[in-house]
Amino acid sequence: MAAPRASDLLGTTTLITGSNEFLAERTIAAARSAIRAVDADADMSELAAAELGPGALVEISSPSLFATRRSVVVRAIEDVPDDTAPELLSYVESPAPDVHLVLHHTGGVKGKALLDKLRKAGAVEVKALALKKWELPRWVVAEFASSGAKVGESVAAALVDGVGDDMRALAAAVDQLVADAAGEPVTVELVRRYFGGRAEVKGFAIADAAIDGNQAEALEQLRWAFGSRVDSVLITSAVATGLRSVARYSAAPRGLREADLAREVGVPTWKLRSLAAQSRGWSPRGLAMAIQAAAQADADVKEQPVTGCGRANGW
């Protein structure tokens, strides 16, 4: 995402919608940096929407004695008092020229009517939506691109496997890899060298070997995991997740385009090839029995009862 310019922000309202705190905070930080770049003394203020009483918006958006430009952040606008909403809409329709107003709606149905009115009033919407894990590799590819590095989805997926689904941690990992690569290509091998010791990677390495039918490799990885004190729940969860992916792939409609099939199965596109190979090694009955066994093992390590499996459990 290109860095915003103060000239594009001052005299406008940015409407952030969604519960993804990382993306919301990144949008706010980028806007503030842009304004500070042209005015180091610009005034930065924020408040909760519930505190936005009559006249408060005019007060906080007016130039101060010490700063001509201002950035005002109003959080959780779903909580704007009813008697203040008209004033807010009026301001968005005719904003102050040296003020950038940021409104954040944190998700849910509350305040949806106000959102529609704010869009019509001229607020520029930026979505900060939570991503599903299978969507993260594509986001990571874009993160690399914004840092000037080009990577494939397999590299991005390896990073997600190694770091997890915390977007803040993923963004930091991208920055580290790009900086250390120093212009050289970022490869799967480099990602694994930096992050391959994480427990999540070992859990999925065991799962892939077991589902592939490679017993020797699975046992070797399992011994390494136990020696490294990897939590058993990471292993059983990885096996259960892998088996459910194979089941979803096997049950998916034939003839779908690659992107549509990946969306149907709930995996990144690069994963489809391995799922195709794995599915050929399983009969429907064998797969169902394996899923049941994995569910039981997962419940055992979590000390929870098994309440069912199969399609009722979402595969």
C-alpha positions in Angstrom: 0.0 0.0 0.0 1.4 3.4 -1.0 2.2 5.8 1.7 -0.5 8.5 2.0 0.3 12.1 1.3 -0.8 14.9 3.6 -2.2 16.8 0.6 -4.6 13.9 0.1 -5.6 13.7 3.8 -6.0 17.2 5.1 -9.6 18.4 4.6 -10.9 14.8 4.4 -12.3 12.1 6.6 -11.0 8.6 6.6 -13.5 5.9 7.6 -11.9 2.7 8.9 -14.2 -0.3 9.0 -13.4 -3.7 10.5 -12.1 -5.4 13.6 -8.6 -6.0 12.4 -6.7 -3.9 14.9 -3.3 -4.2 13.2 -4.6 -2.9 9.9 -6.6 -0.1 11.6 -3.6 1.1 13.6 -1.3 0.9 10.6 -3.7 3.2 8.7 -3.8 5.6 11.5 -0.1 5.6 11.9 0.5 6.1 8.2 -1.8 9.1 8.1 -0.2 10.7 11.1 3.3 10.2 9.7 2.2 11.9 6.4 0.8 14.9 8.3 3.9 15.2 10.6 6.1 15.1 7.5 4.8 18.4 6.3 4.2 19.9 9.8 6.2 18.5 12.7 4.2 20.5 15.1 0.8 19.2 13.9 -1.6 18.5 16.8 -2.5 14.8 17.3 -5.6 14.0 19.3 -8.0 11.1 19.8 -11.1 10.2 21.8 -13.7 7.5 22.1 -16.9 8.1 20.2 -18.9 7.7 23.4 -17.3 10.8 24.7 -18.3 12.9 21.7 -20.9 15.2 23.1 -22.6 18.1 21.3 -20.0 20.6 20.2 -17.0 18.4 21.0 -16.1 17.7 17.4 -16.0 21.4 16.5 -13.8 22.0 19.5 -11.3 19.3 18.8 -11.1 19.9 15.0 -10.5 23.7 15.3 -6.9 25.0 14.9 -5.1 25.5 18.2 -2.9 28.4 19.2 0.2 26.2 18.7 -0.6 24.1 15.6 -2.3 24.9 12.2 -2.8 21.3 11.2 -4.5 18.6 13.2 -5.2 14.8 13.1 -8.2 13.7 15.0 -9.0 10.1 15.6 -12.4 9.0 16.9 -12.5 5.4 17.9 -15.5 3.0 18.1 -17.9 5.3 16.2 -20.6 2.7 16.6 -20.9 4.3 20.1 -21.6 7.8 18.8 -24.4 9.3 20.9 -27.6 9.7 18.8 -27.7 13.5 19.4 -24.1 13.9 18.1 -24.5 11.9 14.9 -26.1 14.8 12.9 -23.2 17.1 13.9 -20.7 14.4 12.8 -22.3 14.0 9.5 -22.5 17.7 8.9 -18.7 18.0 9.6 -17.9 15.2 7.2 -19.9 16.9 4.5 -17.9 20.1 5.0 -14.6 19.3 6.8 -12.0 21.9 8.0 -9.2 22.3 5.4 -6.3 21.7 7.8 -7.8 18.8 9.7 -7.7 15.1 8.9 -10.5 13.2 10.7 -10.2 9.4 11.2 -13.3 7.5 12.3 -13.0 3.8 13.2 -16.0 1.5 13.3 -14.8 -1.8 14.9 -17.3 -4.1 13.2 -20.6 -5.6 14.0 -24.1 -4.4 13.1 -24.3 -1.6 15.6 -23.9 1.8 13.8 -24.4 0.3 10.3 -26.9 3.1 9.4 -24.4 5.7 10.4 -21.7 4.1 8.3 -23.9 4.4 5.2 -24.6 8.0 5.9 -20.9 8.7 6.4 -20.0 7.1 3.1 -22.6 9.3 1.3 -21.3 12.3 3.2 -17.9 11.9 1.6 -15.8 9.8 4.0 -13.1 7.7 2.3 -13.4 4.1 3.5 -10.5 1.9 4.3 -11.4 -1.7 5.2 -9.6 -3.4 8.1 -11.1 -6.8 8.0 -9.9 -10.0 9.7 -8.3 -12.4 7.3 -8.8 -16.1 7.2 -5.5 -18.1 7.4 -5.8 -19.3 3.8 -5.9 -15.6 2.7 -2.7 -14.6 4.6 -0.2 -15.8 2.0 -1.6 -13.5 -0.6 -1.4 -10.6 1.9 2.2 -11.5 2.8 3.0 -11.5 -1.0 1.6 -7.9 -1.1 3.7 -7.0 2.1 6.9 -8.1 0.3 5.9 -6.2 -2.8 5.4 -3.0 -0.8 8.9 -3.5 0.6 10.3 -3.8 -2.9 10.7 -7.6 -2.9 8.9 -10.1 -5.2 8.1 -13.5 -3.8 5.8 -16.4 -4.8 2.9 -17.7 -2.8 5.0 -20.7 -1.6 7.5 -18.4 0.1 4.6 -16.5 1.7 2.9 -19.7 2.8 6.1 -20.9 4.4 6.3 -17.7 6.4 2.7 -18.1 7.6 3.5 -21.6 8.6 6.6 -20.5 10.5 5.3 -17.3 12.2 1.6 -18.0 12.5 -1.4 -15.8 11.7 -0.5 -12.7 13.7 -0.3 -10.0 11.1 1.9 -7.8 13.2 4.4 -10.6 13.6 4.2 -11.4 9.9 4.8 -7.8 8.9 7.9 -7.7 11.1 9.2 -10.9 9.7 8.8 -9.5 6.1 10.8 -6.5 7.1 13.5 -8.6 8.6 13.8 -10.9 5.6 13.9 -8.1 3.1 16.5 -6.2 5.1 18.7 -9.3 5.6 18.3 -10.5 2.0 19.8 -7.2 0.9 18.4 -7.3 -2.6 18.8 -11.0 -3.1 15.7 -13.2 -3.7 13.8 -14.3 -0.6 13.4 -18.0 -0.9 11.6 -20.8 1.0 15.0 -22.0 2.2 15.7 -18.5 3.7 12.3 -18.4 5.4 12.9 -21.8 6.9 16.4 -20.9 8.0 15.0 -17.9 10.0 11.7 -19.4 11.2 11.9 -23.1 10.6 12.5 -23.9 14.3 9.0 -22.7 15.3 6.7 -25.4 16.8 4.0 -24.7 14.2 6.3 -25.7 11.3 7.3 -29.0 13.0 3.7 -29.8 13.8 2.7 -29.5 10.1 5.9 -31.2 9.0 4.8 -34.3 11.1 1.3 -34.0 9.7 2.3 -33.8 6.1 4.7 -36.8 6.4 2.0 -38.9 8.2 -0.7 -38.0 5.7 1.7 -38.7 2.8 2.2 -42.2 4.3 5.9 -41.5 5.0 6.0 -43.3 8.3 9.8 -43.1 8.9 10.0 -39.4 8.3 6.9 -38.8 10.5 8.4 -40.7 13.4 11.7 -39.0 13.0 10.0 -35.6 13.1 7.9 -36.7 16.0 11.0 -37.7 18.0 12.6 -34.3 17.3 9.4 -32.5 18.4 9.2 -34.4 21.6 12.9 -33.8 22.2 12.3 -30.1 21.7 9.4 -30.2 24.0 6.9 -29.2 21.4 3.4 -29.1 22.9 1.4 -32.2 21.8 -1.6 -30.2 21.0 0.2 -28.5 18.2 1.0 -31.8 16.6 -2.5 -33.3 17.0 -4.1 -30.1 15.8 -1.8 -30.1 12.7 -2.7 -33.7 11.8 -6.4 -33.0 12.3 -6.2 -29.8 10.1 -4.3 -31.7 7.4 -6.8 -34.5 7.2 -9.7 -32.2 7.1 -8.1 -30.3 4.2 -7.7 -33.6 2.3 -11.4 -34.4 3.0 -12.5 -31.0 1.8 -10.4 -31.3 -1.3 -11.8 -34.8 -2.0 -15.4 -33.6 -1.6 -15.0 -30.4 -3.6 -16.9 -30.1 -6.9 -14.8 -31.1 -9.9 -14.0 -28.7 -12.7 -13.5 -25.6 -10.5 -10.8 -23.1 -11.4 -7.8 -23.1 -9.2 -8.7 -20.0 -7.3 -12.2 -21.2 -6.8 -11.1 -24.6 -5.7 -8.7 -23.1 -3.2 -11.5 -20.9 -1.8 -13.8 -24.0 -1.6 -11.2 -26.0 0.3 -9.9 -23.1 2.4 -6.2 -23.3 1.5 -3.8 -21.2 -0.5 -3.5 -22.2 -4.2 0.0 -23.6 -3.8 -1.3 -26.2 -1.3 -3.7 -27.8 -3.9 -1.0 -29.8 -5.6 0.1 -31.6 -2.4 -3.6 -32.1 -1.4 -4.2 -33.7 -4.8 -1.3 -36.1 -4.2 -2.4 -36.9 -0.7 -6.0 -37.5 -1.6 -5.0 -40.2 -4.1 -3.6 -42.2 -1.2 -6.8 -42.3 0.9 -10.1 -44.1 0.5 -13.2 -42.4 1.8 -13.5 -45.0 4.6 -9.8 -44.7 5.5 -10.0 -40.9 5.6 -13.1 -40.9 7.8 -11.4 -43.3 10.2 -8.2 -41.2 10.3 -10.2 -38.1 11.0 -12.0 -39.8 13.8 -8.7 -41.0 15.3 -7.2 -37.5 14.9 -10.2 -36.0 16.6 -9.9 -38.4 19.5 -6.2 -37.8 19.9 -6.7 -34.0 19.8 -9.4 -34.3 22.4 -7.2 -36.6 24.6 -4.3 -34.1 24.7 -6.8 -31.3 25.5 -8.6 -33.5 28.0 -11.9 -32.8 26.2 -14.6 -35.3 25.1 -15.1 -35.9 21.4 -18.5 -34.7 20.4 -18.4 -35.9 16.8 -16.5 -35.5 13.6 -16.9 -35.6 9.8 -19.1 -33.0 8.2 -20.8 -32.1 11.4 -17.4 -30.9 12.6 -16.8 -28.8 9.5 -14.7 -30.8 7.1 
